[in-house]
């Protein structure tokens, strides 16, 4: 709302990036009015996901109150562990992208054994010699989990 009022005051209705009370240093980007529908759609989906999470959490809490046995707690824990581990292997395979890291740009790739070559086709191992000309292949999504 404050950005809109400042835009009206300065006769700049097509841009919504007029600095107000606080101005941060860094790259400047002029937000256009045409970008508002995209932000509104993103906010709508975020709200729906949050509402789904809250509803699911409420249902799970009601279910937990009715089933407080050791057997149920154990099964719930095993299910959560199985789901988490499954996602750790499925997501890098399905959504991960394999990239090549250039050792001349960052020597720490070899020194720290950074990067994971999970679900990538044949390539050079992460622990390759830092003086070689070979490029390291890594999975960007697998780095988040492993």
PyMOL commands that place a pseudoatom at each C-alpha (Angstrom):
pseudoatom trace, name=CA, resn=UNK, resi=1, chain=A, elem=C, hetatm=0, pos=[0.000, 0.000, 0.000]
pseudoatom trace, name=CA, resn=UNK, resi=2, chain=A, elem=C, hetatm=0, pos=[2.808, 2.390, 0.861]
pseudoatom trace, name=CA, resn=UNK, resi=3, chain=A, elem=C, hetatm=0, pos=[4.491, 1.770, -2.497]
pseudoatom trace, name=CA, resn=UNK, resi=4, chain=A, elem=C, hetatm=0, pos=[1.233, 2.555, -4.266]
pseudoatom trace, name=CA, resn=UNK, resi=5, chain=A, elem=C, hetatm=0, pos=[0.801, 5.834, -2.351]
pseudoatom trace, name=CA, resn=UNK, resi=6, chain=A, elem=C, hetatm=0, pos=[4.391, 6.853, -3.150]
pseudoatom trace, name=CA, resn=UNK, resi=7, chain=A, elem=C, hetatm=0, pos=[3.872, 5.967, -6.824]
pseudoatom trace, name=CA, resn=UNK, resi=8, chain=A, elem=C, hetatm=0, pos=[0.762, 8.163, -6.948]
pseudoatom trace, name=CA, resn=UNK, resi=9, chain=A, elem=C, hetatm=0, pos=[2.562, 10.989, -5.180]
pseudoatom trace, name=CA, resn=UNK, resi=10, chain=A, elem=C, hetatm=0, pos=[5.506, 10.910, -7.635]
pseudoatom trace, name=CA, resn=UNK, resi=11, chain=A, elem=C, hetatm=0, pos=[3.315, 10.341, -10.729]
pseudoatom trace, name=CA, resn=UNK, resi=12, chain=A, elem=C, hetatm=0, pos=[4.980, 7.000, -11.440]
pseudoatom trace, name=CA, resn=UNK, resi=13, chain=A, elem=C, hetatm=0, pos=[1.999, 4.632, -11.538]
pseudoatom trace, name=CA, resn=UNK, resi=14, chain=A, elem=C, hetatm=0, pos=[3.663, 2.127, -13.878]
pseudoatom trace, name=CA, resn=UNK, resi=15, chain=A, elem=C, hetatm=0, pos=[6.406, 1.251, -11.408]
pseudoatom trace, name=CA, resn=UNK, resi=16, chain=A, elem=C, hetatm=0, pos=[6.064, 0.124, -7.811]
pseudoatom trace, name=CA, resn=UNK, resi=17, chain=A, elem=C, hetatm=0, pos=[9.681, 0.271, -6.681]
pseudoatom trace, name=CA, resn=UNK, resi=18, chain=A, elem=C, hetatm=0, pos=[9.995, 3.773, -5.263]
pseudoatom trace, name=CA, resn=UNK, resi=19, chain=A, elem=C, hetatm=0, pos=[12.018, 3.560, -2.038]
pseudoatom trace, name=CA, resn=UNK, resi=20, chain=A, elem=C, hetatm=0, pos=[10.121, 4.490, 1.090]
pseudoatom trace, name=CA, resn=UNK, resi=21, chain=A, elem=C, hetatm=0, pos=[11.401, 4.881, 4.630]
pseudoatom trace, name=CA, resn=UNK, resi=22, chain=A, elem=C, hetatm=0, pos=[13.995, 2.115, 4.237]
pseudoatom trace, name=CA, resn=UNK, resi=23, chain=A, elem=C, hetatm=0, pos=[16.220, 1.819, 1.197]
pseudoatom trace, name=CA, resn=UNK, resi=24, chain=A, elem=C, hetatm=0, pos=[18.555, -1.154, 0.835]
pseudoatom trace, name=CA, resn=UNK, resi=25, chain=A, elem=C, hetatm=0, pos=[21.789, -0.987, -1.099]
pseudoatom trace, name=CA, resn=UNK, resi=26, chain=A, elem=C, hetatm=0, pos=[22.308, -3.411, -3.925]
pseudoatom trace, name=CA, resn=UNK, resi=27, chain=A, elem=C, hetatm=0, pos=[20.982, -3.982, -7.391]
pseudoatom trace, name=CA, resn=UNK, resi=28, chain=A, elem=C, hetatm=0, pos=[17.934, -1.915, -8.199]
pseudoatom trace, name=CA, resn=UNK, resi=29, chain=A, elem=C, hetatm=0, pos=[14.974, -3.510, -9.925]
pseudoatom trace, name=CA, resn=UNK, resi=30, chain=A, elem=C, hetatm=0, pos=[11.917, -1.608, -11.049]
pseudoatom trace, name=CA, resn=UNK, resi=31, chain=A, elem=C, hetatm=0, pos=[8.836, -3.702, -10.455]
pseudoatom trace, name=CA, resn=UNK, resi=32, chain=A, elem=C, hetatm=0, pos=[6.226, -3.142, -13.103]
pseudoatom trace, name=CA, resn=UNK, resi=33, chain=A, elem=C, hetatm=0, pos=[2.474, -3.149, -12.568]
pseudoatom trace, name=CA, resn=UNK, resi=34, chain=A, elem=C, hetatm=0, pos=[2.227, -5.984, -15.092]
pseudoatom trace, name=CA, resn=UNK, resi=35, chain=A, elem=C, hetatm=0, pos=[4.111, -8.240, -12.644]
pseudoatom trace, name=CA, resn=UNK, resi=36, chain=A, elem=C, hetatm=0, pos=[1.393, -7.948, -9.995]
pseudoatom trace, name=CA, resn=UNK, resi=37, chain=A, elem=C, hetatm=0, pos=[-0.810, -10.760, -11.379]
pseudoatom trace, name=CA, resn=UNK, resi=38, chain=A, elem=C, hetatm=0, pos=[2.142, -13.155, -11.205]
pseudoatom trace, name=CA, resn=UNK, resi=39, chain=A, elem=C, hetatm=0, pos=[2.792, -12.202, -7.573]
pseudoatom trace, name=CA, resn=UNK, resi=40, chain=A, elem=C, hetatm=0, pos=[-0.919, -12.539, -6.800]
pseudoatom trace, name=CA, resn=UNK, resi=41, chain=A, elem=C, hetatm=0, pos=[-1.024, -16.035, -8.295]
pseudoatom trace, name=CA, resn=UNK, resi=42, chain=A, elem=C, hetatm=0, pos=[2.091, -17.054, -6.343]
pseudoatom trace, name=CA, resn=UNK, resi=43, chain=A, elem=C, hetatm=0, pos=[0.554, -15.672, -3.139]
pseudoatom trace, name=CA, resn=UNK, resi=44, chain=A, elem=C, hetatm=0, pos=[-2.697, -17.533, -3.833]
pseudoatom trace, name=CA, resn=UNK, resi=45, chain=A, elem=C, hetatm=0, pos=[-0.925, -20.867, -4.296]
pseudoatom trace, name=CA, resn=UNK, resi=46, chain=A, elem=C, hetatm=0, pos=[1.194, -20.257, -1.200]
pseudoatom trace, name=CA, resn=UNK, resi=47, chain=A, elem=C, hetatm=0, pos=[-1.941, -19.567, 0.816]
pseudoatom trace, name=CA, resn=UNK, resi=48, chain=A, elem=C, hetatm=0, pos=[-3.624, -22.722, -0.471]
pseudoatom trace, name=CA, resn=UNK, resi=49, chain=A, elem=C, hetatm=0, pos=[-0.588, -24.830, 0.402]
pseudoatom trace, name=CA, resn=UNK, resi=50, chain=A, elem=C, hetatm=0, pos=[-0.498, -23.274, 3.889]
pseudoatom trace, name=CA, resn=UNK, resi=51, chain=A, elem=C, hetatm=0, pos=[-4.223, -23.934, 4.386]
pseudoatom trace, name=CA, resn=UNK, resi=52, chain=A, elem=C, hetatm=0, pos=[-3.762, -27.543, 3.268]
pseudoatom trace, name=CA, resn=UNK, resi=53, chain=A, elem=C, hetatm=0, pos=[-0.865, -27.967, 5.704]
pseudoatom trace, name=CA, resn=UNK, resi=54, chain=A, elem=C, hetatm=0, pos=[-2.873, -26.498, 8.605]
pseudoatom trace, name=CA, resn=UNK, resi=55, chain=A, elem=C, hetatm=0, pos=[-5.907, -28.666, 7.813]
pseudoatom trace, name=CA, resn=UNK, resi=56, chain=A, elem=C, hetatm=0, pos=[-3.788, -31.814, 7.549]
pseudoatom trace, name=CA, resn=UNK, resi=57, chain=A, elem=C, hetatm=0, pos=[-2.027, -31.003, 10.806]
pseudoatom trace, name=CA, resn=UNK, resi=58, chain=A, elem=C, hetatm=0, pos=[-5.364, -30.532, 12.587]
pseudoatom trace, name=CA, resn=UNK, resi=59, chain=A, elem=C, hetatm=0, pos=[-6.695, -33.854, 11.282]
pseudoatom trace, name=CA, resn=UNK, resi=60, chain=A, elem=C, hetatm=0, pos=[-3.495, -35.627, 12.284]
pseudoatom trace, name=CA, resn=UNK, resi=61, chain=A, elem=C, hetatm=0, pos=[-3.694, -34.206, 15.809]
pseudoatom trace, name=CA, resn=UNK, resi=62, chain=A, elem=C, hetatm=0, pos=[-7.300, -35.413, 16.191]
pseudoatom trace, name=CA, resn=UNK, resi=63, chain=A, elem=C, hetatm=0, pos=[-6.283, -38.846, 14.929]
pseudoatom trace, name=CA, resn=UNK, resi=64, chain=A, elem=C, hetatm=0, pos=[-3.346, -38.964, 17.367]
pseudoatom trace, name=CA, resn=UNK, resi=65, chain=A, elem=C, hetatm=0, pos=[-5.631, -38.184, 20.323]
pseudoatom trace, name=CA, resn=UNK, resi=66, chain=A, elem=C, hetatm=0, pos=[-7.795, -41.204, 19.503]
pseudoatom trace, name=CA, resn=UNK, resi=67, chain=A, elem=C, hetatm=0, pos=[-4.873, -43.577, 18.838]
pseudoatom trace, name=CA, resn=UNK, resi=68, chain=A, elem=C, hetatm=0, pos=[-2.238, -43.180, 21.537]
pseudoatom trace, name=CA, resn=UNK, resi=69, chain=A, elem=C, hetatm=0, pos=[-0.919, -46.731, 21.620]
pseudoatom trace, name=CA, resn=UNK, resi=70, chain=A, elem=C, hetatm=0, pos=[2.749, -47.628, 21.381]
pseudoatom trace, name=CA, resn=UNK, resi=71, chain=A, elem=C, hetatm=0, pos=[2.008, -49.635, 18.239]
pseudoatom trace, name=CA, resn=UNK, resi=72, chain=A, elem=C, hetatm=0, pos=[0.559, -46.599, 16.447]
pseudoatom trace, name=CA, resn=UNK, resi=73, chain=A, elem=C, hetatm=0, pos=[3.420, -44.321, 17.531]
pseudoatom trace, name=CA, resn=UNK, resi=74, chain=A, elem=C, hetatm=0, pos=[5.931, -46.853, 16.249]
pseudoatom trace, name=CA, resn=UNK, resi=75, chain=A, elem=C, hetatm=0, pos=[4.127, -47.241, 12.915]
pseudoatom trace, name=CA, resn=UNK, resi=76, chain=A, elem=C, hetatm=0, pos=[3.880, -43.453, 12.533]
pseudoatom trace, name=CA, resn=UNK, resi=77, chain=A, elem=C, hetatm=0, pos=[7.589, -43.045, 13.205]
pseudoatom trace, name=CA, resn=UNK, resi=78, chain=A, elem=C, hetatm=0, pos=[8.474, -45.803, 10.739]
pseudoatom trace, name=CA, resn=UNK, resi=79, chain=A, elem=C, hetatm=0, pos=[6.199, -44.282, 8.088]
pseudoatom trace, name=CA, resn=UNK, resi=80, chain=A, elem=C, hetatm=0, pos=[7.743, -40.825, 8.466]
pseudoatom trace, name=CA, resn=UNK, resi=81, chain=A, elem=C, hetatm=0, pos=[11.280, -42.246, 8.313]
pseudoatom trace, name=CA, resn=UNK, resi=82, chain=A, elem=C, hetatm=0, pos=[10.445, -44.348, 5.242]
pseudoatom trace, name=CA, resn=UNK, resi=83, chain=A, elem=C, hetatm=0, pos=[8.776, -41.398, 3.502]
pseudoatom trace, name=CA, resn=UNK, resi=84, chain=A, elem=C, hetatm=0, pos=[11.716, -39.069, 4.237]
pseudoatom trace, name=CA, resn=UNK, resi=85, chain=A, elem=C, hetatm=0, pos=[14.353, -41.515, 3.018]
pseudoatom trace, name=CA, resn=UNK, resi=86, chain=A, elem=C, hetatm=0, pos=[12.294, -42.339, -0.079]
pseudoatom trace, name=CA, resn=UNK, resi=87, chain=A, elem=C, hetatm=0, pos=[12.041, -38.654, -0.969]
pseudoatom trace, name=CA, resn=UNK, resi=88, chain=A, elem=C, hetatm=0, pos=[15.784, -38.224, -0.455]
pseudoatom trace, name=CA, resn=UNK, resi=89, chain=A, elem=C, hetatm=0, pos=[16.395, -40.759, -3.231]
pseudoatom trace, name=CA, resn=UNK, resi=90, chain=A, elem=C, hetatm=0, pos=[13.400, -40.124, -5.507]
pseudoatom trace, name=CA, resn=UNK, resi=91, chain=A, elem=C, hetatm=0, pos=[13.594, -36.315, -5.754]
pseudoatom trace, name=CA, resn=UNK, resi=92, chain=A, elem=C, hetatm=0, pos=[17.235, -36.089, -6.968]
pseudoatom trace, name=CA, resn=UNK, resi=93, chain=A, elem=C, hetatm=0, pos=[16.520, -38.811, -9.511]
pseudoatom trace, name=CA, resn=UNK, resi=94, chain=A, elem=C, hetatm=0, pos=[13.356, -37.189, -10.861]
pseudoatom trace, name=CA, resn=UNK, resi=95, chain=A, elem=C, hetatm=0, pos=[13.925, -33.445, -10.367]
pseudoatom trace, name=CA, resn=UNK, resi=96, chain=A, elem=C, hetatm=0, pos=[17.721, -33.187, -10.136]
pseudoatom trace, name=CA, resn=UNK, resi=97, chain=A, elem=C, hetatm=0, pos=[19.914, -31.868, -12.921]
pseudoatom trace, name=CA, resn=UNK, resi=98, chain=A, elem=C, hetatm=0, pos=[23.491, -32.936, -13.496]
pseudoatom trace, name=CA, resn=UNK, resi=99, chain=A, elem=C, hetatm=0, pos=[26.036, -30.167, -14.022]
pseudoatom trace, name=CA, resn=UNK, resi=100, chain=A, elem=C, hetatm=0, pos=[29.748, -30.017, -14.617]
pseudoatom trace, name=CA, resn=UNK, resi=101, chain=A, elem=C, hetatm=0, pos=[31.895, -28.147, -12.110]
pseudoatom trace, name=CA, resn=UNK, resi=102, chain=A, elem=C, hetatm=0, pos=[35.041, -26.567, -13.461]
pseudoatom trace, name=CA, resn=UNK, resi=103, chain=A, elem=C, hetatm=0, pos=[37.922, -27.214, -11.015]
pseudoatom trace, name=CA, resn=UNK, resi=104, chain=A, elem=C, hetatm=0, pos=[39.755, -24.118, -12.251]
pseudoatom trace, name=CA, resn=UNK, resi=105, chain=A, elem=C, hetatm=0, pos=[36.916, -21.933, -10.935]
pseudoatom trace, name=CA, resn=UNK, resi=106, chain=A, elem=C, hetatm=0, pos=[36.737, -23.400, -7.446]
pseudoatom trace, name=CA, resn=UNK, resi=107, chain=A, elem=C, hetatm=0, pos=[39.493, -25.574, -5.977]
pseudoatom trace, name=CA, resn=UNK, resi=108, chain=A, elem=C, hetatm=0, pos=[37.365, -26.381, -2.915]
pseudoatom trace, name=CA, resn=UNK, resi=109, chain=A, elem=C, hetatm=0, pos=[35.304, -28.851, -4.958]
pseudoatom trace, name=CA, resn=UNK, resi=110, chain=A, elem=C, hetatm=0, pos=[38.234, -31.245, -4.792]
pseudoatom trace, name=CA, resn=UNK, resi=111, chain=A, elem=C, hetatm=0, pos=[39.682, -30.309, -1.421]
pseudoatom trace, name=CA, resn=UNK, resi=112, chain=A, elem=C, hetatm=0, pos=[36.380, -30.658, 0.459]
pseudoatom trace, name=CA, resn=UNK, resi=113, chain=A, elem=C, hetatm=0, pos=[34.849, -33.435, -1.704]
pseudoatom trace, name=CA, resn=UNK, resi=114, chain=A, elem=C, hetatm=0, pos=[31.873, -31.163, -2.274]
pseudoatom trace, name=CA, resn=UNK, resi=115, chain=A, elem=C, hetatm=0, pos=[29.151, -32.256, -4.636]
pseudoatom trace, name=CA, resn=UNK, resi=116, chain=A, elem=C, hetatm=0, pos=[27.228, -35.464, -5.105]
pseudoatom trace, name=CA, resn=UNK, resi=117, chain=A, elem=C, hetatm=0, pos=[27.261, -37.485, -8.308]
pseudoatom trace, name=CA, resn=UNK, resi=118, chain=A, elem=C, hetatm=0, pos=[23.954, -39.192, -7.507]
pseudoatom trace, name=CA, resn=UNK, resi=119, chain=A, elem=C, hetatm=0, pos=[21.746, -40.190, -10.469]
pseudoatom trace, name=CA, resn=UNK, resi=120, chain=A, elem=C, hetatm=0, pos=[24.191, -38.740, -13.012]
pseudoatom trace, name=CA, resn=UNK, resi=121, chain=A, elem=C, hetatm=0, pos=[25.421, -40.635, -16.022]
pseudoatom trace, name=CA, resn=UNK, resi=122, chain=A, elem=C, hetatm=0, pos=[29.036, -41.680, -16.220]
pseudoatom trace, name=CA, resn=UNK, resi=123, chain=A, elem=C, hetatm=0, pos=[31.421, -38.949, -15.299]
pseudoatom trace, name=CA, resn=UNK, resi=124, chain=A, elem=C, hetatm=0, pos=[34.491, -38.297, -13.281]
pseudoatom trace, name=CA, resn=UNK, resi=125, chain=A, elem=C, hetatm=0, pos=[34.278, -39.008, -9.578]
pseudoatom trace, name=CA, resn=UNK, resi=126, chain=A, elem=C, hetatm=0, pos=[34.084, -36.167, -7.092]
pseudoatom trace, name=CA, resn=UNK, resi=127, chain=A, elem=C, hetatm=0, pos=[37.430, -37.185, -5.587]
pseudoatom trace, name=CA, resn=UNK, resi=128, chain=A, elem=C, hetatm=0, pos=[39.329, -36.675, -8.861]
pseudoatom trace, name=CA, resn=UNK, resi=129, chain=A, elem=C, hetatm=0, pos=[42.777, -35.129, -8.824]
pseudoatom trace, name=CA, resn=UNK, resi=130, chain=A, elem=C, hetatm=0, pos=[42.562, -31.342, -8.662]
pseudoatom trace, name=CA, resn=UNK, resi=131, chain=A, elem=C, hetatm=0, pos=[45.352, -30.983, -11.228]
pseudoatom trace, name=CA, resn=UNK, resi=132, chain=A, elem=C, hetatm=0, pos=[43.532, -32.991, -13.883]
pseudoatom trace, name=CA, resn=UNK, resi=133, chain=A, elem=C, hetatm=0, pos=[41.607, -31.384, -16.723]
pseudoatom trace, name=CA, resn=UNK, resi=134, chain=A, elem=C, hetatm=0, pos=[38.552, -33.535, -16.026]
pseudoatom trace, name=CA, resn=UNK, resi=135, chain=A, elem=C, hetatm=0, pos=[35.364, -31.848, -14.965]
pseudoatom trace, name=CA, resn=UNK, resi=136, chain=A, elem=C, hetatm=0, pos=[33.359, -33.079, -12.030]
pseudoatom trace, name=CA, resn=UNK, resi=137, chain=A, elem=C, hetatm=0, pos=[29.730, -33.992, -12.625]
pseudoatom trace, name=CA, resn=UNK, resi=138, chain=A, elem=C, hetatm=0, pos=[27.338, -33.324, -9.743]
pseudoatom trace, name=CA, resn=UNK, resi=139, chain=A, elem=C, hetatm=0, pos=[23.584, -33.432, -9.105]
pseudoatom trace, name=CA, resn=UNK, resi=140, chain=A, elem=C, hetatm=0, pos=[22.274, -30.092, -7.848]
pseudoatom trace, name=CA, resn=UNK, resi=141, chain=A, elem=C, hetatm=0, pos=[19.281, -31.585, -5.999]
pseudoatom trace, name=CA, resn=UNK, resi=142, chain=A, elem=C, hetatm=0, pos=[21.296, -34.358, -4.347]
pseudoatom trace, name=CA, resn=UNK, resi=143, chain=A, elem=C, hetatm=0, pos=[23.587, -31.779, -2.741]
pseudoatom trace, name=CA, resn=UNK, resi=144, chain=A, elem=C, hetatm=0, pos=[20.627, -30.634, -0.626]
pseudoatom trace, name=CA, resn=UNK, resi=145, chain=A, elem=C, hetatm=0, pos=[20.155, -34.059, 0.933]
pseudoatom trace, name=CA, resn=UNK, resi=146, chain=A, elem=C, hetatm=0, pos=[23.555, -35.784, 1.043]
for i in range(1, 146): cmd.bond("trace and resi %d" % i, "trace and resi %d" % (i + 1))
show_as sticks, trace
zoom trace
